[in-house]
Amino acid sequence: MQSGSRLPPLQTLRAMAAVARTRSFTRAGEELGLTQTAVSHQIAQLEAWLGTPLFVRSRKGVELTVLAEKAIPEIVEALSALEVVLDNARPGLRSEQLSISTTPEFASQWLQPRLGGFCATHPEIDVSVTIEYRRARFDIDKIGVAIWLAGTLPGTDAYRLTNDYEFAVSSPAVARALPSRQALRAAPLLRYEGARYTVLDWERWYGQIYDRKEKLPAVDGSDAPFDFQAGPSFPTFSDMIAACRQDSGLALVRSSLVADDLAAGRLVKCFDEIIPSDLQYHLVTSPAQRRSSGVIAFRQWIIQQMSG
């Protein structure tokens, strides 16, 4: 073996690996974007550096010498390891994984319409979203950040994102048709199956407004019993809101989930009565990933978005 450089040119090793894999100088050139002549030149350069042939041309194609059969697999493995090392040395260019956990309501109503902006600003971050009601197990689920709906989160480094109020909304057409009295009887009260998780409950909301703790027999002064569960129920919050936009009735919501609909005029507040929500959305970061660039970037972005 010659005693010049301790390593041959990298492109000659890549050419050697391609020829060994394809058993063809022509196909190796196509794979590398080179001509057959260029590949042959690089192989000749490598063989001169080694001081021994690597390939033998025959009627069957290209065959490996005994030395090549032994050395090439180890060289290819070393090249792969080198690529990993070099990729890790370029943090600004490699893709960083960021897993986000949040509820279906927050994901569909707030995060999904805005997440594309974050991804466009940070193309180096590969974002995935897990939609779930349960609290993410950061160490097991490999979650970087979670957005939880809670009252308080003792023992966690949580940042409160929202200052939500609860109120009733409808489409503009339904709101215009509501009478000045007994308006809750004038349109169906929409519900959804996930309401037990978000505490968006008509009877509780009405009771808090009028400071009633007993079972409510009537609404707006009427003597007739009122069934707060009589309205149609939908599989998800998004389905309920879509129906509400289409004049199907009244929906009880928290302010952060309908901010876009209110701003666009697709929904309007039906009544003046609003109550502060007992639960707010909080941003919680993984202790293990708190200092990663992806988590830091997302935390800064969502706080800025919420502030705006």
C-alpha positions in Angstrom: 0.0 0.0 0.0 1.4 3.4 -0.9 2.6 5.7 1.9 1.1 9.1 0.7 -2.1 10.4 2.3 -3.4 8.2 5.2 -6.8 8.3 3.5 -7.8 8.1 -0.2 -10.2 10.8 -1.6 -13.7 10.3 -0.3 -15.2 10.3 -3.8 -13.1 7.2 -4.8 -14.6 5.3 -1.8 -18.1 6.2 -2.8 -17.4 5.1 -6.3 -16.0 1.8 -5.0 -19.1 1.2 -2.9 -21.4 1.9 -5.8 -19.6 -0.4 -8.2 -19.5 -3.2 -5.6 -23.3 -2.8 -5.0 -24.3 -2.6 -8.7 -21.6 -4.8 -10.1 -21.5 -2.3 -13.0 -19.4 0.8 -13.8 -22.3 2.2 -15.9 -25.0 1.7 -13.2 -22.7 3.1 -10.6 -22.2 6.2 -12.7 -26.0 6.6 -13.0 -26.4 6.3 -9.3 -23.7 8.8 -8.6 -24.5 11.2 -11.4 -21.2 10.5 -13.2 -20.1 9.1 -16.5 -18.8 5.6 -16.8 -15.4 7.1 -17.6 -15.4 9.2 -14.5 -16.2 6.1 -12.3 -13.5 4.1 -14.0 -11.0 6.9 -13.4 -11.9 7.1 -9.7 -11.6 3.3 -9.3 -8.2 3.4 -11.0 -7.2 6.2 -8.6 -8.2 4.2 -5.6 -6.5 1.0 -6.8 -3.3 3.0 -7.4 -3.6 4.4 -3.8 -4.1 0.8 -2.5 -1.5 -0.7 -4.8 -3.8 -3.6 -5.7 -6.8 -4.2 -8.0 -10.3 -4.2 -6.6 -12.4 -5.3 -9.6 -12.1 -7.6 -12.5 -14.1 -7.1 -15.7 -15.5 -10.3 -17.2 -18.2 -11.4 -19.6 -20.6 -11.7 -16.5 -19.9 -8.1 -15.6 -17.7 -6.7 -12.7 -16.4 -9.2 -10.2 -14.7 -8.4 -6.9 -11.2 -9.5 -6.1 -10.5 -11.5 -2.9 -9.2 -8.3 -1.2 -12.3 -6.4 -2.2 -14.7 -9.1 -1.0 -13.1 -8.8 2.5 -12.5 -5.0 2.7 -15.4 -3.4 1.0 -18.1 -4.3 3.5 -16.0 -2.9 6.3 -15.3 0.3 4.3 -19.0 0.8 3.5 -19.8 0.4 7.2 -17.2 3.0 8.0 -18.6 5.4 5.4 -22.1 5.1 6.9 -20.7 5.8 10.4 -18.9 8.8 9.0 -22.1 10.2 7.4 -23.8 9.9 10.7 -21.0 11.7 12.5 -20.9 14.5 9.9 -24.7 14.9 9.9 -24.7 15.2 13.7 -22.0 17.9 13.4 -24.4 20.1 11.3 -27.3 20.8 13.8 -28.6 23.6 11.6 -29.1 21.3 8.7 -30.3 18.1 10.2 -33.9 17.4 10.9 -34.9 17.6 14.6 -37.8 15.6 15.9 -40.5 17.5 17.9 -43.5 15.6 19.2 -46.5 17.6 20.6 -49.3 16.2 22.7 -52.6 18.0 23.0 -56.4 17.6 23.2 -58.6 17.1 20.1 -60.3 20.4 20.7 -57.1 22.5 20.9 -55.5 20.6 18.0 -58.4 21.1 15.6 -59.5 24.6 16.6 -56.3 26.4 17.4 -53.1 24.4 16.6 -53.9 23.0 13.2 -54.7 26.3 11.5 -51.4 27.8 12.7 -48.9 25.0 12.8 -48.1 25.4 9.1 -46.6 28.8 9.9 -44.3 27.3 12.6 -43.2 24.6 10.2 -42.5 27.1 7.4 -40.4 29.2 9.8 -38.6 26.1 11.1 -38.1 23.6 8.2 -35.3 22.0 10.2 -37.8 20.7 12.8 -39.9 17.6 11.9 -43.1 18.1 13.9 -45.6 15.4 14.8 -48.8 15.8 16.9 -50.3 13.3 19.2 -54.0 13.9 19.9 -55.1 12.6 23.2 -57.0 13.5 26.4 -54.6 11.7 28.8 -51.6 13.4 30.2 -48.5 12.5 28.1 -45.8 10.5 29.8 -42.8 12.5 28.5 -40.1 9.9 29.2 -42.1 6.9 27.8 -43.9 8.6 24.9 -40.9 10.8 23.8 -43.1 13.9 23.9 -41.3 17.2 23.7 -44.1 19.6 24.6 -47.7 19.0 25.8 -50.6 21.4 25.9 -52.9 20.4 28.7 -56.3 21.7 29.9 -56.1 22.0 33.7 -56.8 24.2 36.7 -53.4 24.2 38.2 -50.4 21.9 37.5 -48.4 21.7 40.8 -45.0 20.2 40.5 -44.6 21.0 36.8 -42.8 23.8 34.9 -46.1 24.9 33.2 -46.8 28.1 31.4 -50.4 29.3 31.2 -51.4 30.0 27.6 -55.0 31.1 27.9 -57.4 33.3 29.9 -60.5 31.6 28.6 -64.2 32.5 29.2 -67.1 30.3 28.5 -70.2 31.6 26.6 -72.8 30.6 24.1 -72.3 31.1 20.3 -74.4 30.6 17.2 -74.3 31.5 13.6 -75.3 35.1 12.8 -78.6 34.0 11.3 -79.6 32.1 14.5 -78.5 35.0 16.7 -80.7 37.4 14.8 -83.7 35.2 15.2 -83.4 34.7 19.0 -86.2 36.3 21.0 -85.4 38.7 23.9 -86.8 36.3 26.4 -86.4 32.5 26.9 -83.8 32.5 24.1 -82.3 29.2 25.3 -85.7 27.6 24.3 -85.6 29.1 20.9 -82.8 27.0 19.4 -81.3 23.5 20.1 -78.5 23.4 22.6 -75.7 21.5 20.8 -73.4 19.2 22.7 -70.5 16.8 21.9 -69.3 13.5 23.3 -66.0 14.9 24.6 -67.7 17.5 26.8 -66.9 15.6 30.0 -63.3 16.3 29.4 -63.6 20.0 28.9 -66.4 20.7 31.4 -68.4 22.5 28.7 -71.8 21.7 30.2 -75.0 23.8 29.7 -76.6 23.1 33.0 -73.4 24.0 34.9 -72.9 27.1 32.9 -76.4 28.3 33.4 -76.3 27.5 37.1 -73.1 29.5 37.6 -74.5 32.5 35.8 -77.6 32.6 38.1 -75.8 31.3 41.1 -78.0 28.2 41.4 -76.7 25.0 42.9 -79.9 23.0 43.0 -81.3 21.1 40.0 -82.8 23.7 37.6 -86.5 23.1 36.9 -86.9 25.8 34.3 -85.1 28.4 32.2 -85.6 32.1 31.9 -88.6 32.2 34.3 -90.6 29.5 32.6 -92.4 27.0 34.8 -91.9 24.2 32.4 -89.0 21.8 33.1 -86.0 22.2 30.9 -83.8 19.4 29.6 -80.3 20.7 29.0 -79.4 17.4 27.4 -82.2 17.4 24.8 -80.2 19.0 22.0 -78.3 17.0 19.4 -74.9 15.5 20.3 -71.9 15.3 18.0 -68.9 13.0 18.0 -66.3 15.8 18.3 -66.1 19.5 19.2 -65.2 20.2 15.6 -68.4 18.5 14.4 -70.4 20.5 16.8 -68.9 23.8 15.7 -69.4 22.9 12.1 -73.1 22.3 12.8 -73.3 25.5 14.7 -71.9 27.5 11.8 -74.7 25.9 9.6 -77.5 27.3 11.8 -78.1 24.1 13.8 -78.3 25.8 17.2 -76.3 27.2 20.1 -72.9 25.9 21.3 -71.2 26.4 24.6 -67.6 27.2 24.0 -64.4 28.5 25.6 -63.0 31.6 24.0 -59.7 30.3 22.7 -61.4 27.6 20.7 -63.6 30.0 18.7 -61.3 33.0 18.3 -60.9 32.5 14.6 -64.6 31.9 14.0 -65.5 35.1 15.9 -63.0 37.1 14.1 -64.2 35.9 10.7 -67.8 36.4 11.6 -68.8 32.7 11.2 -70.0 32.6 14.8 -71.2 35.3 17.2 -71.8 35.6 20.9 -75.5 35.0 21.6 -75.7 36.6 25.0 -73.9 39.0 27.3 -73.4 36.3 30.0 -70.0 34.9 30.2 -68.1 33.1 33.0 -64.3 32.7 33.5 -63.3 29.1 32.8 -62.1 27.0 35.7 -59.7 25.3 33.3 -57.1 26.9 31.1 -54.6 25.6 28.6 -51.0 25.2 29.8 -47.8 24.5 28.0 -45.7 21.9 29.6 -42.2 20.9 28.4 -40.4 17.6 28.7 -37.7 17.8 31.4 -35.4 15.8 29.2 -36.0 17.9 26.1 -36.4 21.3 27.7 -33.1 22.6 26.3 -33.5 21.2 22.8 -33.7 23.8 20.0 -37.1 22.4 18.8 -38.8 22.7 22.2 -37.3 26.2 22.7 -38.5 27.4 19.3 -42.0 26.0 19.7 -42.3 27.5 23.2 -41.3 30.9 22.0 -43.6 30.6 19.0 -46.8 29.5 20.8 -46.4 32.1 23.5 -46.0 34.8 20.9 -49.0 33.5 19.0 -51.1 33.5 22.1 -50.0 37.0 23.1 -50.9 38.2 19.7 
